[in-house]
Amino acid sequence: MKSMGQYIKLARVNSGISQSKLANEVGVTKTYVSLLENDRKDASVDLLKKIAKILNVPVFLLLWQKLDIPSGSNKEEREIKKQLDSIASKAQELFAKNLS
């Protein structure tokens, strides 16, 4: 599964949007966008919503790896976590394929 930064970069490049343009549209600096894309900074939920809207990607795909979902205290909860991870991974793969 791609990292949040990799996914932002993939969507941005595929959309033909420069780091500068994305930065201007969401109200941050080009350097900040670069730091996000290189996983050196974490964006707020509000910023991720803006980025997702501009890049036309589902925000949950950007947020998924940042969510702290417990592994589960029993077999049933662990199975649910495994299924959620699988769904998110497949969704990212499909969306990334559409971006390529």
DRENPA-3360 file (N, C-alpha, C; in nm, 2 decimals, always signed):
BEGIN
1 = MKSMGQYI = +0.08/-0.12/+0.00/+0.00/+0.00/+0.00/+0.09/+0.12/+0.00 ~ +0.05/+0.22/-0.08/+0.13/+0.34/-0.09/+0.11/+0.43/+0.04 ~ +0.21/+0.51/+0.07/+0.20/+0.60/+0.18/+0.11/+0.72/+0.14 ~ +0.07/+0.79/+0.24/-0.02/+0.91/+0.21/+0.06/+1.00/+0.11 ~ +0.18/+1.03/+0.14/+0.26/+1.12/+0.06/+0.27/+1.07/-0.09 ~ +0.30/+0.94/-0.10/+0.31/+0.88/-0.24/+0.18/+0.90/-0.31 ~ +0.08/+0.87/-0.24/-0.06/+0.88/-0.30/-0.09/+1.02/-0.35 ~ -0.06/+1.12/-0.26/-0.08/+1.26/-0.30/+0.00/+1.30/-0.42;
9 = KLARVNSG = +0.13/+1.26/-0.43/+0.22/+1.29/-0.54/+0.16/+1.22/-0.67 ~ +0.13/+1.09/-0.66/+0.07/+1.02/-0.77/-0.05/+1.09/-0.83 ~ -0.14/+1.13/-0.74/-0.26/+1.20/-0.79/-0.23/+1.34/-0.84 ~ -0.14/+1.41/-0.78/-0.10/+1.54/-0.83/-0.04/+1.54/-0.96 ~ +0.06/+1.45/-0.98/+0.13/+1.44/-1.11/+0.03/+1.40/-1.22 ~ -0.05/+1.30/-1.19/-0.15/+1.25/-1.29/-0.25/+1.36/-1.33 ~ -0.28/+1.45/-1.23/-0.37/+1.55/-1.26/-0.30/+1.67/-1.34 ~ -0.17/+1.66/-1.35/-0.10/+1.77/-1.42/-0.09/+1.90/-1.34;
17 = ISQSKLAN = -0.10/+1.88/-1.20/-0.09/+2.00/-1.12/+0.05/+2.01/-1.05 ~ +0.11/+2.12/-1.06/+0.24/+2.14/-1.00/+0.23/+2.15/-0.85 ~ +0.34/+2.13/-0.78/+0.34/+2.15/-0.63/+0.30/+2.29/-0.60 ~ +0.35/+2.39/-0.67/+0.32/+2.53/-0.65/+0.17/+2.56/-0.66 ~ +0.11/+2.50/-0.77/-0.04/+2.53/-0.79/-0.12/+2.46/-0.67 ~ -0.09/+2.34/-0.64/-0.16/+2.27/-0.53/-0.14/+2.35/-0.40 ~ -0.02/+2.39/-0.37/+0.01/+2.47/-0.25/-0.08/+2.60/-0.25 ~ -0.08/+2.67/-0.36/-0.16/+2.79/-0.36/-0.31/+2.76/-0.34;
25 = EVGVTKTY = -0.36/+2.66/-0.40/-0.50/+2.62/-0.39/-0.54/+2.58/-0.25 ~ -0.45/+2.52/-0.17/-0.49/+2.47/-0.04/-0.43/+2.57/+0.07 ~ -0.36/+2.67/+0.03/-0.31/+2.77/+0.13/-0.19/+2.73/+0.21 ~ -0.10/+2.65/+0.15/+0.03/+2.62/+0.21/+0.14/+2.66/+0.12 ~ +0.27/+2.63/+0.16/+0.38/+2.66/+0.07/+0.41/+2.54/-0.02 ~ +0.49/+2.56/-0.12/+0.53/+2.45/-0.21/+0.62/+2.36/-0.13 ~ +0.70/+2.41/-0.04/+0.79/+2.33/+0.05/+0.70/+2.24/+0.13 ~ +0.59/+2.29/+0.19/+0.51/+2.20/+0.27/+0.45/+2.09/+0.19;
33 = VSLLENDR = +0.41/+2.12/+0.07/+0.36/+2.01/-0.02/+0.46/+1.90/-0.04 ~ +0.59/+1.95/-0.07/+0.70/+1.86/-0.09/+0.72/+1.77/+0.04 ~ +0.71/+1.83/+0.15/+0.73/+1.76/+0.28/+0.62/+1.66/+0.30 ~ +0.50/+1.69/+0.26/+0.39/+1.59/+0.26/+0.41/+1.48/+0.17 ~ +0.45/+1.51/+0.05/+0.47/+1.40/-0.05/+0.59/+1.31/-0.01 ~ +0.68/+1.36/+0.06/+0.80/+1.28/+0.11/+0.78/+1.22/+0.25 ~ +0.65/+1.23/+0.30/+0.62/+1.18/+0.43/+0.70/+1.23/+0.54 ~ +0.74/+1.36/+0.53/+0.81/+1.42/+0.64/+0.72/+1.51/+0.72;
41 = KDASVDLL = +0.60/+1.53/+0.68/+0.50/+1.61/+0.75/+0.37/+1.54/+0.74 ~ +0.29/+1.56/+0.85/+0.15/+1.50/+0.84/+0.05/+1.62/+0.83 ~ -0.04/+1.60/+0.74/-0.14/+1.71/+0.72/-0.26/+1.69/+0.81 ~ -0.32/+1.80/+0.84/-0.44/+1.80/+0.92/-0.56/+1.74/+0.83 ~ -0.66/+1.70/+0.90/-0.77/+1.64/+0.83/-0.83/+1.74/+0.73 ~ -0.84/+1.87/+0.78/-0.90/+1.97/+0.69/-0.81/+1.99/+0.57 ~ -0.68/+1.99/+0.58/-0.59/+2.01/+0.47/-0.61/+1.89/+0.37 ~ -0.61/+1.77/+0.43/-0.63/+1.65/+0.34/-0.76/+1.65/+0.26;
49 = KKIAKILN = -0.87/+1.71/+0.33/-1.00/+1.72/+0.26/-0.98/+1.81/+0.14 ~ -0.91/+1.92/+0.16/-0.89/+2.02/+0.05/-0.81/+1.96/-0.07 ~ -0.70/+1.89/-0.03/-0.61/+1.82/-0.13/-0.69/+1.72/-0.20 ~ -0.77/+1.63/-0.13/-0.85/+1.53/-0.20/-0.95/+1.59/-0.30 ~ -1.01/+1.70/-0.26/-1.11/+1.76/-0.35/-1.04/+1.81/-0.47 ~ -0.93/+1.88/-0.46/-0.86/+1.93/-0.58/-0.81/+1.82/-0.67 ~ -0.75/+1.72/-0.60/-0.70/+1.61/-0.68/-0.80/+1.50/-0.72 ~ -0.92/+1.52/-0.68/-1.03/+1.43/-0.71/-1.00/+1.28/-0.67;
57 = VPVFLLLW = -0.96/+1.27/-0.54/-0.94/+1.14/-0.48/-1.02/+1.13/-0.35 ~ -1.07/+1.01/-0.32/-1.14/+0.99/-0.20/-1.05/+1.02/-0.08 ~ -1.10/+1.11/+0.01/-1.02/+1.15/+0.13/-0.98/+1.03/+0.22 ~ -1.07/+0.93/+0.22/-1.03/+0.81/+0.31/-0.91/+0.74/+0.26 ~ -0.88/+0.75/+0.13/-0.76/+0.68/+0.08/-0.63/+0.75/+0.13 ~ -0.64/+0.88/+0.15/-0.53/+0.96/+0.20/-0.52/+0.94/+0.35 ~ -0.63/+0.92/+0.42/-0.63/+0.91/+0.57/-0.60/+0.77/+0.62 ~ -0.63/+0.67/+0.54/-0.63/+0.53/+0.59/-0.51/+0.50/+0.67;
65 = QKLDIPSG = -0.39/+0.53/+0.62/-0.27/+0.48/+0.69/-0.24/+0.56/+0.82 ~ -0.31/+0.68/+0.83/-0.29/+0.76/+0.95/-0.39/+0.72/+1.06 ~ -0.49/+0.64/+1.03/-0.59/+0.61/+1.13/-0.53/+0.50/+1.22 ~ -0.56/+0.52/+1.35/-0.51/+0.43/+1.45/-0.62/+0.33/+1.49 ~ -0.63/+0.23/+1.41/-0.74/+0.13/+1.43/-0.68/+0.02/+1.52 ~ -0.74/-0.01/+1.63/-0.68/-0.11/+1.72/-0.68/-0.25/+1.65 ~ -0.58/-0.33/+1.68/-0.57/-0.46/+1.62/-0.69/-0.55/+1.67 ~ -0.75/-0.52/+1.78/-0.86/-0.60/+1.83/-0.81/-0.69/+1.95;
73 = SNKEEREI = -0.91/-0.70/+2.04/-0.88/-0.78/+2.16/-0.92/-0.92/+2.15 ~ -1.00/-0.95/+2.05/-1.04/-1.09/+2.03/-1.04/-1.13/+1.88 ~ -1.06/-1.25/+1.85/-1.05/-1.30/+1.71/-1.15/-1.23/+1.62 ~ -1.27/-1.20/+1.66/-1.36/-1.13/+1.58/-1.32/-0.99/+1.54 ~ -1.27/-0.92/+1.64/-1.22/-0.78/+1.61/-1.10/-0.78/+1.52 ~ -1.01/-0.88/+1.54/-0.89/-0.89/+1.46/-0.93/-0.92/+1.31 ~ -1.03/-1.00/+1.30/-1.08/-1.03/+1.16/-1.14/-0.91/+1.09 ~ -1.21/-0.83/+1.17/-1.27/-0.71/+1.12/-1.16/-0.61/+1.07;
81 = KKQLDSIA = -1.05/-0.60/+1.16/-0.94/-0.51/+1.12/-0.87/-0.56/+0.99 ~ -0.86/-0.69/+0.98/-0.79/-0.75/+0.86/-0.88/-0.72/+0.74 ~ -1.01/-0.73/+0.75/-1.10/-0.70/+0.64/-1.09/-0.56/+0.60 ~ -1.09/-0.47/+0.70/-1.09/-0.32/+0.67/-0.96/-0.29/+0.60 ~ -0.85/-0.35/+0.64/-0.72/-0.32/+0.58/-0.72/-0.37/+0.44 ~ -0.78/-0.49/+0.41/-0.79/-0.54/+0.28/-0.87/-0.45/+0.19 ~ -0.98/-0.41/+0.24/-1.07/-0.32/+0.16/-0.99/-0.19/+0.12 ~ -0.93/-0.13/+0.22/-0.85/-0.01/+0.19/-0.74/-0.03/+0.09;
89 = SKAQELFA = -0.67/-0.14/+0.11/-0.56/-0.17/+0.01/-0.61/-0.19/-0.13 ~ -0.72/-0.26/-0.14/-0.78/-0.29/-0.28/-0.83/-0.15/-0.34 ~ -0.89/-0.07/-0.26/-0.94/+0.06/-0.30/-0.83/+0.14/-0.35 ~ -0.72/+0.15/-0.28/-0.60/+0.22/-0.32/-0.54/+0.17/-0.45 ~ -0.53/+0.04/-0.46/-0.48/-0.02/-0.58/-0.56/+0.02/-0.70 ~ -0.69/+0.00/-0.69/-0.78/+0.04/-0.80/-0.78/+0.18/-0.84 ~ -0.77/+0.27/-0.74/-0.77/+0.41/-0.77/-0.63/+0.45/-0.83 ~ -0.53/+0.39/-0.77/-0.39/+0.42/-0.83/-0.38/+0.37/-0.97;
97 = KNLS = -0.44/+0.26/-1.00/-0.44/+0.21/-1.14/-0.52/+0.30/-1.23 ~ -0.63/+0.36/-1.18/-0.70/+0.46/-1.26/-0.62/+0.59/-1.28 ~ -0.53/+0.62/-1.19/-0.45/+0.74/-1.20/-0.33/+0.72/-1.30 ~ -0.29/+0.60/-1.32/-0.17/+0.57/-1.40/-0.20/+0.58/-1.55;
% end
